[in-house]
């Protein structure tokens, strides 16, 4: 009887854990599911109280979004996000390797200074950066936004990649050096491949930030470099116009879809990166 009770207790705990997982996942995904459903609803279905679950789907919201100069905003977001992430990786990853492998005087102070950018709210930098960019004449250009995104992404890249490089045994470097490998070859062909989970993690996190960022895009993009997040505000309405919920939902879904697809493509490396694992 004791074994039966024990098995019953274990199964009960497993069922409770499964129920909790389902509840947590549902709570996390509910806003996205709601927006996804709203993007396929007609204006009449959107305004119904209580909200309807079963309705006649329509693609009119997506066709209306396509007619709202969507490709212009998408192109800007793509250029800014890919350029800023690529340049941040090119600068941040070698910097993290140097901080991990070389004896540098005041290394702790350098790391603290790098991280200090992340300590303060971004709104503090908004006004000074606007004046600086205005003096440089880069307001409304891709270069201004890319420069700001690089500054903000670098601390995260350097700190995370340094942790991954630190977890790769230094004996690997010594063995390669004995075989005549240069420091660059050790970095490029040995240490970096062992840290691919970390590279995937910082790439996705930097891409998510650059793709979803709104504050600096609103202030620095002008009219010629406005991104998708700035274009989203066109559907919020104003004093005389109502919020266009259907188009707002459709535009939101089109914003999050590329990042979700990218995360799914590197899912395996991403999971290892978040759990702190390094491939052998």
C-alpha positions in Angstrom: 0.0 0.0 0.0 2.9 2.3 0.8 4.3 1.9 -2.7 0.8 2.6 -4.2 0.5 5.7 -2.1 3.9 6.9 -3.1 3.3 6.3 -6.8 -0.1 8.1 -6.5 1.6 11.1 -4.8 4.3 11.3 -7.4 1.7 11.2 -10.2 -0.4 13.8 -8.5 2.7 16.1 -8.2 3.5 15.5 -11.9 -0.1 16.4 -12.9 0.1 19.6 -10.7 3.4 20.6 -12.2 2.0 20.0 -15.7 -1.1 22.2 -14.9 1.2 24.9 -13.5 3.3 24.8 -16.7 0.2 25.1 -18.9 -1.1 28.0 -16.8 2.2 29.9 -17.0 2.6 29.3 -20.7 -1.0 30.4 -21.3 -0.6 33.6 -19.3 2.7 34.4 -21.2 1.2 33.7 -24.6 -2.3 35.1 -24.0 -1.5 38.7 -25.2 0.2 37.4 -28.3 -2.8 35.1 -29.1 -5.2 38.0 -28.5 -3.3 40.3 -30.8 -3.0 37.5 -33.4 -6.8 36.9 -33.3 -7.5 40.6 -33.5 -5.4 41.0 -36.6 -7.9 38.6 -38.4 -11.1 40.3 -37.2 -13.2 42.7 -39.0 -14.0 46.1 -37.3 -17.4 44.8 -36.3 -16.0 41.7 -34.6 -13.3 43.8 -32.8 -15.9 46.0 -31.2 -18.2 43.3 -29.9 -18.7 43.1 -26.1 -18.1 40.5 -24.8 -15.2 39.6 -27.3 -16.0 36.9 -29.8 -13.8 33.8 -30.1 -15.4 32.3 -33.2 -15.6 34.7 -36.1 -15.1 34.9 -39.9 -11.4 35.6 -40.5 -10.4 38.3 -42.8 -7.1 39.5 -44.3 -8.2 43.0 -44.8 -6.1 44.3 -41.9 -2.9 42.9 -43.5 -3.8 44.3 -46.9 -4.5 47.7 -45.4 -1.1 47.5 -43.6 0.6 46.7 -46.8 -0.9 49.8 -48.3 0.4 52.0 -45.5 3.9 52.2 -46.8 4.9 49.1 -44.8 7.9 48.2 -47.0 9.4 51.6 -46.3 9.4 51.1 -42.5 10.4 47.4 -42.9 13.4 48.3 -45.1 14.6 50.9 -42.5 14.2 48.5 -39.6 16.1 45.8 -41.5 19.0 48.0 -42.4 19.3 49.5 -38.9 18.9 46.2 -37.1 21.2 44.1 -39.2 23.9 46.8 -39.5 24.0 47.6 -35.8 24.0 43.9 -34.8 26.7 43.0 -37.3 29.0 45.9 -36.2 28.3 45.3 -32.5 29.3 41.7 -32.9 32.4 42.6 -34.9 33.6 45.0 -32.2 32.2 43.3 -29.0 33.3 39.7 -29.6 37.0 40.4 -30.1 36.9 42.9 -27.2 35.4 40.2 -25.0 38.1 37.7 -26.1 40.8 40.2 -25.3 39.4 40.9 -21.8 39.1 37.1 -21.2 42.5 35.9 -22.5 44.9 38.9 -22.0 46.2 40.3 -18.7 45.0 43.9 -18.9 45.7 46.4 -16.1 42.5 47.7 -14.6 40.4 45.0 -16.3 37.7 45.0 -13.5 37.3 48.8 -13.9 37.0 48.5 -17.7 34.3 45.9 -17.3 32.4 48.0 -14.7 32.7 51.0 -17.0 31.3 49.0 -19.9 28.4 47.7 -17.9 27.6 51.2 -16.5 25.9 52.0 -19.8 23.2 49.5 -18.8 22.8 50.8 -15.3 20.9 53.9 -16.2 17.5 54.4 -18.0 17.9 55.1 -21.7 15.8 58.3 -21.4 18.7 59.9 -19.6 20.8 59.7 -22.8 18.0 60.8 -25.2 18.4 64.5 -25.0 22.2 64.6 -25.0 22.3 62.2 -27.9 19.8 64.3 -29.8 21.9 67.4 -29.5 25.1 65.5 -30.4 23.5 63.9 -33.4 21.9 67.2 -34.4 25.3 69.0 -34.4 26.8 66.1 -36.4 24.0 66.4 -38.9 23.0 62.7 -38.7 19.4 63.2 -37.5 17.1 61.2 -39.8 19.9 59.0 -41.1 20.7 55.3 -40.7 24.1 56.1 -39.3 22.8 58.0 -36.2 20.5 55.1 -35.2 23.1 52.4 -35.9 25.7 54.3 -33.8 23.3 54.5 -30.8 22.3 50.9 -31.0 25.9 49.8 -31.1 26.7 51.8 -28.0 23.8 50.2 -26.1 24.4 46.6 -27.4 28.1 46.5 -26.8 28.0 46.1 -22.9 25.7 43.1 -23.2 27.8 41.4 -25.9 31.1 42.0 -24.1 29.9 40.8 -20.7 28.1 37.6 -22.0 30.8 36.7 -24.5 33.5 37.2 -21.9 31.7 34.7 -19.6 31.6 32.1 -22.5 35.2 32.7 -23.4 36.2 32.3 -19.7 34.4 28.9 -19.6 36.6 27.6 -22.5 39.7 26.0 -20.8 42.9 28.1 -21.3 44.8 24.8 -21.9 43.1 24.7 -25.4 44.9 28.0 -26.2 48.2 26.7 -24.9 48.0 23.5 -26.9 47.2 25.4 -30.1 50.0 27.9 -29.4 52.5 25.0 -29.1 51.4 23.8 -32.5 52.2 27.3 -33.9 48.8 28.8 -34.1 48.6 32.6 -34.0 46.4 34.4 -31.5 43.9 35.3 -34.2 43.7 31.6 -35.4 43.2 30.5 -31.8 40.3 33.0 -31.5 38.7 32.3 -34.9 39.1 28.6 -35.3 39.2 27.3 -31.7 37.7 29.5 -29.0 34.9 31.1 -31.0 33.5 27.8 -32.4 33.4 26.5 -28.8 31.3 29.6 -27.9 28.7 29.4 -30.6 25.8 29.2 -28.1 26.9 32.5 -26.5 27.3 34.1 -30.0 23.8 33.0 -30.9 22.4 34.4 -27.6 24.0 37.8 -27.9 23.1 38.0 -31.6 19.4 37.3 -30.9 19.3 39.6 -27.9 20.9 42.5 -29.8 18.6 41.9 -32.8 15.5 41.9 -30.5 16.6 45.2 -29.0 17.4 46.9 -32.4 14.2 45.6 -34.0 11.9 46.6 -31.1 13.6 49.8 -29.9 11.2 52.8 -30.0 12.6 55.8 -28.0 15.7 56.5 -30.0 14.0 55.6 -33.3 11.3 58.2 -32.5 13.8 60.9 -31.6 16.6 60.3 -34.1 15.0 58.8 -37.2 13.4 62.0 -38.6 11.2 61.1 -41.6 13.7 59.2 -43.8 14.8 56.5 -41.3 11.6 55.7 -39.3 11.4 52.1 -38.3 8.5 49.7 -37.8 8.0 50.6 -34.2 7.6 54.3 -35.1 5.3 53.5 -37.9 3.1 51.6 -35.5 2.1 54.8 -33.9 0.2 55.8 -37.1 -2.7 53.6 -36.0 -3.0 54.9 -32.5 -5.4 57.6 -33.5 -5.6 61.1 -32.0 -8.1 63.7 -30.9 -10.3 63.3 -34.0 -9.6 59.7 -35.1 -10.1 56.4 -33.2 -7.5 53.7 -32.7 -7.4 51.3 -35.6 -7.2 48.1 -33.6 -7.2 45.7 -36.5 -4.4 47.4 -38.4 -2.5 48.0 -35.1 -2.7 44.2 -34.4 -1.7 43.2 -37.9 1.3 45.6 -37.8 2.3 44.3 -34.4 2.3 40.7 -35.7 4.4 41.6 -38.7 6.9 43.2 -36.3 7.4 40.2 -34.0 7.3 37.5 -36.7 10.9 37.9 -38.1 12.5 37.9 -34.6 10.4 34.8 -33.7 11.5 33.0 -36.9 15.1 33.9 -36.3 15.0 32.6 -32.7 13.5 29.3 -33.9 16.3 28.9 -36.5 18.9 29.1 -33.8 16.8 27.5 -31.1 19.3 24.8 -30.2 22.3 27.2 -29.8 20.0 29.7 -28.0 18.9 27.2 -25.4 22.5 26.3 -24.7 23.4 29.9 -24.4 20.7 30.7 -21.9 21.6 27.7 -19.8 25.3 28.6 -19.8 26.5 25.5 -21.7 29.4 25.5 -24.0 30.0 23.0 -26.8 33.0 20.8 -26.6 
